[in-house]
Amino acid sequence: MDIKAILMTYNTFTFKTEAQMLLFKRIWEDNGTALFDKIKKKGCTRFCLNQIWNVKGTFKMSILFEYESPTSFKQCQNELENFTKNLMKELQAADPVIEASRNIVLQDLRV
């Protein structure tokens, strides 16, 4: 069954140094699968961790979450808060500048 997401969050994270970006990457690589296993039960249909590479001399990553409903989004936010609380010391060491966006999917074309 192909579940269509109707809401998404897209967050970009900008770091002062490559070391901070790599720490952030490791945190998500170590914990992202376990988090997704929890939130997919609450209606998160996609998690995607990305490194932004097209601007030379900057250290940026992004994370995309897709949700099947507004209720799913709210339930997943509780899990995400718990996730970040448990890793707050490490996340603070990465010290990202976060730009968060919440989106309603209007058109989604795929192959």
Secondary structure by P-SEA (a helix, b strand, c coil): cbbbbcbbbbbbbbbccaaaaaaaaaaaaacaaaaaaaaaaacccbbbbbbbcccccccbbbbbbbbccaaaaaaaaaaaaaaaaaaaaaaaaaccbbbbbbbcccccccc
